[in-house]
Amino acid sequence: MLRKRLITTPQIFFQSLANEVSKEALQAVVLKGDWKSQLTDFAVTIKHTMTKYPCSAQLFMRAFPSEANYLALNNALLQIVDPLPLSDSDKFSSIACLLNYIISFELDRYEQRKVNKELKADASKLFQASLARLPEDGTFVIKRMHENGIFKEIGSDKMFETGLNIIVLGMEQLAVRSG
């Protein structure tokens, strides 16, 4: 009787490519400063590495960290937070949350660019029409933000760094509460 293969050929391909992106991020990162600076710099390095390779976020979504470099990337992130007074479960969850944020941000940025390319100028008109259909009461915040150009920040480094800062400060608060 033939044993069923646990990993399919396309899956092996995804694993290998995610492993190569992990390797490049590991080689590019420079860790200095306190744990917050190290974690922030590492996250930015991972994001920039993913940005260089279209569809790399999709690869990470489909890959399991079983290859050496992908495991080393996860381990390096865990080593940064290991000294914090958190349970191993909280450390692992924090790093998983951070990686999910990086991957999701890059995936969203990639998909948004595809949509913008497909819709071209129609996207702005479509959004304006959608805003115009909203009831006047209670929608002033989103309209104000759109009028002030905030929506142009979607997918930007500034937006990424704001979300990253929220995650790192949340980890710090978790450590303070646990310590």
C-alpha positions as CSV (number, residue, x, y, z in Angstrom):
1,M,0.0,0.0,0.0
2,L,1.4,3.4,-0.9
3,R,1.7,6.0,1.8
4,K,0.1,9.3,1.1
5,R,2.6,12.2,0.8
6,L,2.2,14.8,3.5
7,I,3.6,17.6,1.4
8,T,2.7,18.0,-2.3
9,T,5.1,19.1,-5.0
10,P,3.7,22.7,-5.2
11,Q,3.9,22.9,-1.4
12,I,7.6,21.9,-1.5
13,F,8.1,24.7,-4.0
14,F,6.3,27.3,-1.8
15,Q,8.4,26.0,1.2
16,S,11.6,26.5,-0.7
17,L,10.8,30.0,-1.9
18,A,9.7,31.1,1.5
19,N,12.9,29.7,2.9
20,E,14.9,31.8,0.4
21,V,13.1,35.0,1.3
22,S,13.7,34.2,5.0
23,K,17.4,33.6,4.3
24,E,17.7,37.0,2.6
25,A,15.9,38.7,5.5
26,L,18.2,37.0,8.0
27,Q,21.3,38.1,6.1
28,A,20.0,41.7,5.8
29,V,18.9,42.4,9.3
30,V,21.2,44.3,11.7
31,L,20.2,44.0,15.3
32,K,21.1,46.8,17.7
33,G,19.5,48.6,20.5
34,D,16.9,47.3,22.9
35,W,14.4,44.6,22.1
36,K,11.8,47.1,20.7
37,S,14.4,48.5,18.3
38,Q,15.6,45.0,17.3
39,L,12.1,43.7,16.7
40,T,11.1,46.9,14.8
41,D,14.2,46.7,12.6
42,F,13.7,43.0,12.0
43,A,10.1,43.5,11.0
44,V,11.0,46.3,8.6
45,T,13.7,44.2,7.1
46,I,11.3,41.3,6.6
47,K,8.8,43.6,5.0
48,H,11.4,45.2,2.6
49,T,12.6,41.8,1.6
50,M,9.0,40.7,0.8
51,T,8.5,43.9,-1.1
52,K,11.4,43.0,-3.4
53,Y,9.7,39.8,-4.4
54,P,6.1,40.1,-5.7
55,C,3.9,37.4,-4.3
56,S,6.3,36.5,-1.5
57,A,3.6,37.3,1.1
58,Q,1.4,34.7,-0.7
59,L,4.2,32.2,-0.4
60,F,4.5,32.8,3.3
61,M,0.7,32.3,3.6
62,R,1.0,28.9,2.0
63,A,4.2,27.8,3.6
64,F,4.8,26.1,7.0
65,P,8.0,27.1,8.8
66,S,9.7,23.8,8.3
67,E,12.7,24.8,6.3
68,A,16.0,25.8,8.0
69,N,16.0,29.5,7.2
70,Y,12.3,30.0,7.8
71,L,12.7,28.3,11.2
72,A,15.8,30.4,11.9
73,L,13.9,33.6,11.1
74,N,11.2,32.6,13.6
75,N,13.8,31.6,16.2
76,A,15.7,34.9,15.8
77,L,12.4,36.8,16.4
78,L,11.7,34.6,19.5
79,Q,15.2,35.2,20.8
80,I,14.6,39.0,20.8
81,V,11.6,38.7,23.0
82,D,12.9,35.7,25.1
83,P,14.2,38.0,27.9
84,L,10.8,39.6,28.4
85,P,8.9,38.5,31.5
86,L,6.3,36.7,29.4
87,S,5.2,33.1,29.2
88,D,6.5,31.1,26.3
89,S,2.9,31.0,25.0
90,D,2.7,34.8,25.0
91,K,6.1,35.1,23.4
92,F,5.1,32.7,20.7
93,S,1.7,34.4,20.2
94,S,3.4,37.8,20.0
95,I,5.8,36.7,17.3
96,A,3.1,34.9,15.4
97,C,1.0,38.1,15.5
98,L,3.9,40.2,14.3
99,L,4.6,37.8,11.4
100,N,1.0,37.7,10.5
101,Y,0.9,41.5,10.5
102,I,3.9,41.7,8.2
103,I,2.6,39.1,5.8
104,S,-0.9,40.5,5.8
105,F,0.3,44.1,5.3
106,E,2.5,43.1,2.3
107,L,-0.3,40.9,0.9
108,D,-2.8,43.7,1.2
109,R,-0.4,46.2,-0.4
110,Y,0.2,43.9,-3.3
111,E,-3.5,43.2,-3.9
112,Q,-4.4,46.9,-3.5
113,R,-1.8,47.8,-6.3
114,K,-3.4,45.1,-8.5
115,V,-6.9,46.5,-7.9
116,N,-5.7,50.1,-8.5
117,K,-4.0,49.1,-11.7
118,E,-7.2,47.3,-12.9
119,L,-9.5,50.1,-12.0
120,K,-7.1,53.0,-12.8
121,A,-8.8,56.4,-12.3
122,D,-12.2,54.7,-11.9
123,A,-11.3,53.7,-8.3
124,S,-11.3,57.3,-7.1
125,K,-14.6,58.0,-8.8
126,L,-16.1,54.7,-7.4
127,F,-14.9,55.6,-3.9
128,Q,-16.2,59.2,-4.2
129,A,-19.6,57.8,-5.3
130,S,-19.7,55.4,-2.4
131,L,-18.9,58.2,0.1
132,A,-21.6,60.4,-1.5
133,R,-24.2,57.6,-0.8
134,L,-23.4,57.4,2.9
135,P,-25.8,59.0,5.2
136,E,-24.7,62.4,6.5
137,D,-25.0,61.5,10.2
138,G,-22.1,59.5,11.6
139,T,-19.9,59.4,8.5
140,F,-18.0,62.6,8.9
141,V,-14.9,60.9,10.2
142,I,-14.3,58.7,7.1
143,K,-15.2,61.6,4.8
144,R,-12.8,64.0,6.6
145,M,-10.0,61.5,6.4
146,H,-10.6,60.9,2.7
147,E,-10.7,64.7,2.1
148,N,-7.4,65.1,4.0
149,G,-5.6,62.5,1.9
150,I,-5.2,59.8,4.6
151,F,-6.4,57.1,2.2
152,K,-3.3,57.7,0.1
153,E,-1.2,56.3,3.0
154,I,-2.7,52.8,2.5
155,G,0.2,50.5,1.9
156,S,2.8,53.1,2.8
157,D,5.9,52.6,5.0
158,K,4.3,55.2,7.4
159,M,1.2,53.1,7.8
160,F,3.2,49.9,8.2
161,E,5.4,51.5,10.9
162,T,2.3,52.8,12.8
163,G,0.8,49.3,12.9
164,L,4.2,47.8,13.9
165,N,4.5,50.4,16.7
166,I,1.1,49.4,18.0
167,I,2.1,45.7,18.1
168,V,5.5,46.4,19.8
169,L,3.9,48.8,22.4
170,G,1.2,46.1,23.0
171,M,3.9,43.6,23.6
172,E,5.6,46.0,26.0
173,Q,2.4,46.5,27.9
174,L,1.9,42.7,28.1
175,A,5.4,42.4,29.5
176,V,4.8,45.2,32.1
177,R,1.6,43.5,33.2
178,S,3.3,40.1,33.4
179,G,6.5,41.4,35.1
